[in-house]
Amino acid sequence: GYLVFGKTLESNRQFGNAMIEFQQFRDTTRALPIKKMTLTGTLSRQIGAAISLLMQHLWVKPVIKNGKREERPSCDENIIREIVTNALVHRDYTLMHQPVKIALFQDRVEVENPGGLLPGLTPLNVIHKRSWRNPLLANLIKKTGYGEMDGQGIDRIYEISRRIHLPMPIFRDEKTSFIAILSGPRTYAELS
């Protein structure tokens, strides 16, 4: 409850790293950082801030509407919401020495949360199997409007990606962390 309703989350020593570390890089590696920010506060505040920040900095694509060119984000806000919410809800809160990390590169976004997948889950079966590391927290986040707790988040991410012709996200289990990678727009030469 403290993670969802606590007023001074970052000042509580027990929850000192219950935050998001956002970094933006100029290229495709971590060699040229542009900015680094820390998103703190309740989990719903962190989710909202991360969505807003990513939607401001994501790649744009031109769309012709009513005869006019408009620049729109190349990724759907619902995909960002699912990925960020999952990172905060499913992180391992016993690993408080690490924050959730969001890295924005020229060609991708990586969202990494402490704690690998639960036993029995793999990046290949995560779309079919359901498991919650923090079911009480998931239920509280549902009440804030950022989650559904229906076990369909990955399904929604794949469906939206397919519908708007985005590359499917890549999920990597590093055993001590779980990483979701959203690909940016690709050049024509990169498409197969």
C-alpha atoms as one frame of an Amber mdcrd trajectory, in Angstrom:
protein
   0.000   0.000   0.000   2.877   2.368   0.760   4.120   2.089  -2.854   0.727
   3.170  -4.188  -0.449   5.650  -1.544   2.717   6.796   0.317   3.335  10.532
   0.224   7.126  10.428   0.711   8.134   7.206  -1.002  11.637   8.350  -1.988
  12.507   9.513   1.546  11.629   6.136   3.092  14.890   4.202   3.337  13.127
   0.872   2.788  11.788   2.062  -0.584  14.716   4.279  -1.589  15.116   2.701
  -5.041  11.415   2.171  -5.733  11.783   4.578  -8.633  12.416   4.755 -12.355
  15.768   5.801 -13.747  15.275   7.275 -17.251  18.212   7.759 -19.615  18.262
   8.953 -23.198  21.171   8.164 -25.528  22.206   9.810 -28.788  22.969   6.627
 -30.730  22.373   2.881 -30.408  24.819   2.358 -27.525  25.233   3.831 -24.036
  28.379   5.722 -25.124  26.676   9.074 -25.780  24.178   9.940 -23.037  21.914
  12.949 -23.602  19.987  13.111 -20.354  19.321  11.226 -17.166  16.313  11.697
 -14.891  14.878  10.002 -11.844  11.109   9.534 -11.624   9.937   9.256  -8.030
   6.723   9.328  -6.036   3.918   6.811  -5.857   3.899   4.081  -8.491   0.956
   5.659 -10.313   2.848   8.983 -10.436   5.928   7.179 -11.784   3.870   5.368
 -14.430   2.214   8.601 -15.558   5.536  10.481 -15.662   7.257   7.679 -17.616
   4.448   7.511 -20.187   4.506  11.289 -20.614   8.293  11.410 -20.893   8.482
   8.598 -23.440   5.634   9.976 -25.549   7.461  13.344 -25.685  10.756  11.792
 -26.762   9.695   8.847 -28.935  10.351   8.835 -32.616   7.673  10.409 -34.758
   6.255   9.343 -38.082   4.515  11.505 -40.643   0.802  10.889 -41.213  -1.333
  12.615 -43.835  -4.723  13.605 -42.379  -7.240  15.822 -44.156  -4.575  16.678
 -46.720  -2.113  17.873 -44.068   1.034  16.285 -42.746   1.011  15.543 -38.996
   3.822  14.158 -36.887   2.639  11.373 -34.592   4.514   9.166 -32.117   5.602
   5.947 -33.776   4.498   3.878 -30.774   1.056   3.568 -29.223   0.676   5.022
 -25.721  -1.098   1.827 -24.575   2.006  -0.240 -25.357   4.127   2.143 -23.276
   1.580   1.989 -20.433   1.570  -1.828 -20.400   5.365  -2.145 -20.506   6.001
   0.463 -17.785   3.170  -0.769 -15.540   4.371  -4.370 -15.874   7.926  -3.320
 -14.990   6.790  -1.652 -11.771   4.191  -4.223 -10.741   6.263  -7.328 -11.519
   9.633  -6.093 -10.263  11.232  -7.898  -7.345  10.904  -5.444  -4.449  13.392
  -7.440  -2.375  16.085  -6.146  -4.763  15.825  -2.557  -3.566  19.390  -1.696
  -4.564  18.184  -1.374  -8.172  15.551   0.921  -9.704  13.468   0.147 -12.784
  15.481   1.452 -15.743  14.182   2.955 -18.971  16.743   3.588 -21.713  15.763
   5.412 -24.897  18.142   4.839 -27.800  18.007   6.020 -31.398  16.505   2.694
 -32.494  14.792   1.217 -29.414  13.449   1.601 -25.892  14.604  -0.818 -23.191
  12.605  -1.162 -19.971  14.411  -3.237 -17.339  13.016  -4.256 -13.996  14.850
  -5.985 -11.125  14.031  -9.675 -10.792  13.841 -12.192 -13.609  10.774 -14.143
 -14.603   9.071 -16.301 -12.002   9.740 -20.068 -12.092   7.958 -21.727 -14.993
   7.862 -18.576 -17.134  10.092 -17.932 -20.130  10.124 -15.159 -22.745   8.527
 -17.695 -25.120   5.600 -18.749 -22.912   4.927 -15.475 -21.084   2.095 -14.681
 -23.505   0.268 -17.919 -22.589   1.076 -18.340 -18.888  -0.054 -15.960 -16.188
   1.697 -15.287 -12.902   1.948 -12.311 -10.560   4.950 -11.645  -8.357   3.027
  -8.968  -6.445  -0.723  -9.726  -6.763  -1.748  -7.252  -4.048   0.243  -4.499
  -5.742  -1.247  -5.425  -9.131  -4.726  -5.134  -7.656  -3.939  -1.717  -6.134
  -2.521  -0.466  -9.455  -5.736  -1.637 -11.118  -7.624   0.740  -8.814  -5.455
   3.650 -10.007  -6.484   2.974 -13.619  -3.062   1.900 -14.898  -3.630  -1.852
 -14.835  -6.320  -4.440 -15.387  -4.924  -7.467 -13.503  -6.456  -9.705 -16.144
  -3.222 -11.341 -17.318  -3.746  -9.967 -20.827  -1.102  -7.206 -20.898   1.341
  -9.032 -23.171  -1.559 -10.034 -25.446  -2.571  -6.353 -25.727   1.011  -5.318
 -26.524   1.233  -7.880 -29.349  -2.220  -6.998 -30.713  -1.551  -3.248 -30.796
   1.911  -3.800 -32.316   0.408  -5.971 -35.048  -2.440  -3.548 -35.737  -0.187
  -0.497 -36.163   2.589  -2.430 -37.961   5.273  -2.128 -35.283   7.940  -4.785
 -34.824   6.933  -7.133 -32.012   8.607  -6.379 -28.701  11.500  -8.533 -27.568
  11.508  -9.944 -24.034  14.741 -11.070 -22.362  15.037 -12.826 -19.021  18.459
 -12.099 -17.533  17.616 -14.090 -14.341  18.326 -11.060 -12.110  16.350  -8.691
 -14.331  13.707  -8.765 -17.045  14.023  -6.543 -20.118  11.330  -5.500 -22.590
  12.644  -3.981 -25.824  10.469  -1.905 -28.139  11.990  -1.341 -31.575  11.912
   2.056 -33.211  11.082   2.757 -36.808  13.168   0.914 -39.338  14.534   2.042
 -42.658  13.258   0.361 -45.803  16.560  -1.537 -46.169  16.116  -3.106 -42.722
  12.703  -4.585 -43.501  12.469  -8.163 -44.741
